[in-house]
Structure formats: structure tokens, C-alpha cells
């Protein structure tokens, strides 16, 4: 990445907890065996104006936390991540989240 995006910011250093990441298709997948956290590639975050939350069933609204201890004090925001399953219940039940720090 050599230049800033026209809108939003690039974020790196996030870790995916409870799922794996398919780099080729840019989506959530089953995590590898015995791997707790997967580094996420650089993502672009930007705001959208919308009156009601929209979900097409192909994205998971993934929470971002500062630390592995998931409380309202460490919650930052949510981002939408694509997945290959029929609905996002699988990822909700697994408790998939993005972490800024895994220690």
C-alpha cells in the first residue's frame, strides 16, 4: 500500500479469534486445527450512512475488541466480513471476533 485510501483508513495488526481467513477469496473459513488466532490482512474501514442495519446473509457483523477479555469496556466497533456459509449463525455461535491484542 503506497497511498492512503480516498475515504476511510487502512488498519493492520488485527487478529481473528475463532475463525480462519481465506486470503484468496477474502472470507471467513474454518480455522486450522489448534490455531487460536489468525492474523487478518490489512483492511479498509470507512463509514456509511444508513438508517437501519442491512445484512444480505453473506456477511458477518464481526465485533472488534482491544483485548481478549471481551467486555463493553474493550469493545471498539463492528465490521462486516464475508463468509461462505448460508447464514451467519455459525460465526455468532463460535463467538468470532477481531482482537487488537492477543496477550
C-alpha positions as CSV (number, residue, x, y, z in Angstrom):
1,X,0.0,0.0,0.0
2,X,1.7,3.2,-1.1
3,X,-1.1,5.8,-0.7
4,X,-3.9,6.4,1.7
5,X,-7.4,5.5,0.6
6,X,-9.7,8.2,-0.8
7,X,-12.0,7.7,2.1
8,X,-11.5,5.8,5.5
9,X,-8.4,4.3,6.8
10,X,-6.3,1.2,6.3
11,X,-6.0,-0.9,9.5
12,X,-3.4,-3.7,10.2
13,X,-2.5,-5.7,13.2
14,X,-5.9,-7.3,13.9
15,X,-6.2,-10.9,14.8
16,X,-9.2,-13.1,14.0
17,X,-10.3,-15.2,17.0
18,X,-12.5,-18.3,16.4
19,X,-12.2,-18.5,12.6
20,X,-9.6,-18.6,9.8
21,X,-9.2,-16.3,6.9
22,X,-9.2,-17.4,3.2
23,X,-6.8,-14.9,1.6
24,X,-7.7,-16.0,-2.0
25,X,-11.4,-15.4,-1.6
26,X,-11.3,-12.8,1.2
27,X,-13.7,-14.5,3.5
28,X,-14.1,-16.3,6.9
29,X,-13.4,-20.1,6.9
30,X,-12.9,-22.8,9.4
31,X,-9.8,-22.2,11.5
32,X,-6.8,-24.6,11.1
33,X,-6.5,-27.2,13.8
34,X,-5.0,-26.0,17.1
35,X,-4.7,-22.4,15.9
36,X,-6.4,-19.9,18.2
37,X,-5.8,-16.6,16.5
38,X,-5.2,-15.9,12.8
39,X,-3.7,-12.6,11.7
40,X,-6.0,-10.6,9.4
41,X,-4.6,-8.9,6.3
42,X,-4.8,-5.1,6.0
43,X,-8.5,-4.0,5.9
44,X,-10.0,-0.7,4.9
45,X,-12.5,0.8,7.3
46,X,-14.9,3.5,6.3
47,X,-18.3,4.9,7.4
48,X,-21.6,4.5,5.6
49,X,-24.8,6.5,6.1
50,X,-27.7,4.1,6.6
51,X,-30.9,4.3,8.6
52,X,-31.2,0.6,9.5
53,X,-28.6,-2.2,9.7
54,X,-28.6,-4.2,6.5
55,X,-27.4,-7.8,6.1
56,X,-27.5,-9.8,2.9
57,X,-26.8,-13.0,4.7
58,X,-23.3,-13.3,3.2
59,X,-21.6,-11.1,5.7
60,X,-20.9,-11.4,9.4
61,X,-21.0,-8.3,11.6
62,X,-17.8,-9.0,13.5
63,X,-17.1,-7.1,16.7
64,X,-13.6,-5.6,17.4
65,X,-12.2,-5.7,20.9
66,X,-9.0,-4.2,22.3
67,X,-8.1,-7.2,24.4
68,X,-9.1,-10.9,24.5
69,X,-11.3,-10.2,27.6
70,X,-14.5,-9.3,25.8
71,X,-16.4,-6.6,27.8
72,X,-18.2,-3.4,26.9
73,X,-15.0,-1.6,28.1
74,X,-12.8,-3.2,25.5
75,X,-15.4,-3.1,22.6
76,X,-14.4,-0.8,19.7
77,X,-16.8,-1.3,16.8
78,X,-18.1,-3.8,14.3
79,X,-17.0,-4.6,10.8
80,X,-18.7,-6.7,8.1
81,X,-16.7,-9.8,7.0
82,X,-17.7,-12.0,4.1
83,X,-18.2,-15.8,4.7
84,X,-19.1,-18.7,2.6
85,X,-21.9,-20.3,4.7
86,X,-25.6,-20.0,4.2
87,X,-26.1,-17.7,7.2
88,X,-24.0,-16.0,9.9
89,X,-25.4,-18.1,12.8
90,X,-22.3,-20.4,12.7
91,X,-19.9,-17.5,13.3
92,X,-22.2,-16.0,16.0
93,X,-22.3,-19.3,17.9
94,X,-18.5,-19.6,17.7
95,X,-18.0,-16.1,19.1
96,X,-15.8,-15.0,16.2
97,X,-14.3,-11.6,16.9
98,X,-11.4,-9.4,15.9
99,X,-8.8,-8.6,18.6
100,X,-6.3,-5.7,18.6
101,X,-4.0,-7.6,21.1
102,X,-3.9,-11.3,21.8
103,X,-1.9,-11.2,25.0
